Amino acid sequence: MPETTRTVEAGGLRFVVEYRTFGGDRGPAIRVFGTVGDQEVQALRFDLFEKAPHYHYDPSGFDGYHRLDRAVVPDLVEWTLAQLRDNLKAMIATAGYPELAKAVDSRAVMEAIPQIREAIEAVSAAAVTG
């Protein structure tokens, strides 16, 4: 069976990259997990779906949902990787986890971007061939 989930750990966070099918839509997703106190939280999720791409702040909590307009964001993967590289701390703080945001090692996340890109490509290819 093809591998449709990969995990990259970097900067004190865990990036779970998977291929999701939900509500008649599908595509790669990146879930961003961190530890707050003694609990693991999902601070962000990027759903790079074919029909309705979007992202969530705190998807398991208040679930701040934001749709991505393909006219503005034609390359979903590049946009998402740019957010992880350039805006991750601010996004995690917006999700309601300011202490987690402060603890993120941005340099380590930046260095892991190629691994995250590779994981997106791998799970997408596995979903197509699987």
LOMI-23918 format. One record per residue: residue in one letter; x, y, z of N, C-alpha, C, O in turn. Coordinates in steps of 0.02 Angstrom, whole numbers, plus 50000, padded with zeros to 5 digits. Layout:
N
aXYZXYZXYZXYZ
...
***
This chain:
130
m500434994050000500005000050000500455006250000500925006650039
p500305011149957500715017249954500665021350018500145021350052
e501205024650035501225028750095500885035450081501125039350040
t500335036850115499975043050103500025047850162499675052950165
t500465046350210500595050850266501345050850280501665045650282
r501615056850290502315057550309502355062850364501955067450366
t502845062050407502935066750463503635069850459504125066350449
v503655076350469504285080050472504285083750538503825087550553
e504805082650579504865086250642505405091550635505965090150613
a505225097750653505705103250647505485109050691504895110650696
g505975112250722505845118450758505395117750818505095122750840
g505335111750846504885110650902504175109050881503725108950923
l504065107950816503405106450789503425099850752503955097250734
r502835097050741502755091050700502295092750642501725094850652
f502545091850581502165093150520501945086450493502355082450470
v501295085150495501025078850468500745080450400500255084250393
v501045077450349500845078550280500475072350257500735066750262
e499865073350233499455067650213499045069550152498985075450134
y498775064550120498315065750064497615064450091497465058950114
r497195069450088496525068950117495985068950063496045072150011
t495455065250076494845065550037494305067450086494205064150137
f493945072850070493435075350117492895079050078493055083550039
g492275077250089491705080750059491725081249983491535086349955
g491955076049950491985076149877492585079949850492625081049789
d493035081849892493645085349871494245081349894494185076849935
r494825083049868495425079449888496045083549874496045088249835
g496585081549908497225084749898497675083949958497475081250009
p498295086249951498755085850008498555090550063498255095850051
a498725088650124498585092850183499205092850227499565087850232
i499315098450260499865099050307499565101050374499255106350381
r499645096750424499415098150492500025100050533500535096750531
v499955105550571500505108050612500335106950685499865109950711
f500725102550718500615100850787501175103450831501755103950810
g501005105150892501505107150942501255105251010500675103251019
t501685105951060501505104151128501395110451169501815114951171
v500825110751201500645116251245500515113151314500045109351323
g500945114851361500905111551426501085104251417501645102751395
d500635099851433500755092651423500295089751369500195083651366
q500025094151328499535092051278499765093851207500015099351195
e499685089051161499835090551091499215093951060498655091651069
v499345099451025498795103150992498945103650917499525103750896
q498415103950878498475105250807498335112650798497765114850801
a498865116550788498795123750783498535126050715498155130750710
l498755122550663498585124550594498465118350552498735112950565
r498055119250500497995114150448497895117650382497475122050375
f498295115650333498235118250265497955112550222498285107450215
d497365113550193497055108550149497105111050077496735115550056
l497575108250041497715110549973497295106549923497545103149878
f496645107149932496165103249894496075105849823496205111649808
e495865101249780495765102949709495215108149698495305112949661
k494645107149731494065111549719494025117549766493885123049744
a494145116449829494065121849879494655122049927494595120049985
p495225124349903495805124649948495695129750004495375134849994
h495965128150063495855132450121496355130750176496735125850170
y496355134650228496755133150287496355134850349495875138650347
h496565131950405496225132750469496715135050522497275132550526
y496495139750563496835141250626496485137050679495865137050682
d496865133350720496585129350774495995125150751495435126050775
p496105120450703495545116650675495165112350724494585110650712
s495475110550780495125106450830494795110750884494455108250928
g494905117350880494625121950930494135126650897493595124650876
f494325133050893493855137950865493795137450790493325140250761
d494255134050757494225132650685494135138850642493615139750610
g494635143150641494625148950597494775146750526495345145350509
y494265146550484494295143850416494405149550366494065154750370
h494885148550320495035153750269495125150350202495575146250192
r494685152050156494725149150089495275152550049495405158550058
l495605148850006496125151449963495845152349893495565147749864
d495915158249866495675159849798496235158349749496775161249752
r496115153649703496625151649655496835157449608497375157149580
a496415162449600496605168249560497155172249596497575175349564
v497145172049662497635175649702498215171049720498795173249724
v498065164649731498565159749752498565153949701498275148749714
p498885155049643498865149849591499265143549609499095138149587
d499805144249648500205138549668500125137449743500465140649784
l499685132949760499515131749830500105129249871500195131249929
v500505124849842501075122149878501575127649894501815128249950
e501745131649844502235137049856501975142049907502355144349950
w501345143749903501055148549951501095145650022501305149150068
t500915139350029500915136150095501625135750123501735137350182
l502105133750082502795133350105503055140350124503435140950172
a502845145450088503045152350106502745154250173503075157650213
q502135152250187501835153750253502215150250308502355153250360
l502395143950297502775140250347503455143450358503705143750415
r503755145850306504425148750310504415155750340504835157550381
d503915159850319503935167050336503435169350388503555174450421
n502885165750398502345168150441502125163150494501605164250527
l502485157850503502255152450547502135154750618501615153150647
k502605158350647502515160550717501895164850724501515163950772
a501795169550678501205173950682500565169850674500065171250707
m500565164950629499965160850619499815156650680499225155950699
i500325153850712500205149850772499945154250828499495152150866
a500215160250834499955164950885499235166750870498825167050916
t499065167950806498375169450787497905163650803497325164650819
a498175157550798497775151550814497625151050889497235146750910
g497945155350928497815155251000498355152051042498235150451100
y498945151051013499485147851048500115152151049500615150351019
p500085157951082500655162551081501295159651112501845161051089
e501225155751165501815152751197502145147651150502765147351146
l501745143751116502015139051067502365142851011502905140950990
a502065148250988502365152350935503055154950956503525154750917
k503115157251018503755159851042504285154451044504875155851034
a504095148251056504565142751063504795139950996505275136050995
v504485141650941504655138850876505345141250855505505147150859
d505755136550832506405138050803506305139150728506295134450689
s506245145450708506095147150639506625144750590506475142650535
r507255145050611507795142850568507745135450552507835133350496
a507585131450603507505124250593506915122750547506955118250505
v506375126550554505795125650509506005127450438505845123750391
m506345132950430506565135050363507005129650331506935128150272
e507445126650370507885121450344507495115050326507725111050286
a506905114150356506505108150343506015109050284505695104250264
i505965115050257505495116350201505605111350143505105108850117
p506225109950122506305104950068506015098050086505745094650043
q506085096050149505805089650171505035089750169504715084850150
i504745095450188504015096050187503775095950114503275092750099
r504135099450070503955099349998503995092149971503545089949936
e504525088649989504605081749966504035077349992503785072949956
a503835078450054503275074550084502625075950046502245071350034
i502505082350028501895084049990501905080449923501405077449903
e502475080649890502525077249824502425069749831502085066649790
a502735066749883502695059549893501985057149908501745052249878
v501635060549954500955058249971500475059449913500005055649903
s500595064749874500175066049816500275060749763499795058149734
a500905058949750501055053749701500785046949723500515043149683
a500845045549788500595039149814499835038749808499565033349793
a499495044349818498755044349813498535043149742498035039849730
v498905045849694498735045049623498865037949600498465035149563
t499425035049622499595028349599499275022849642499245017049622
g499035024849702498765019749748498065018149732497755014049766
***
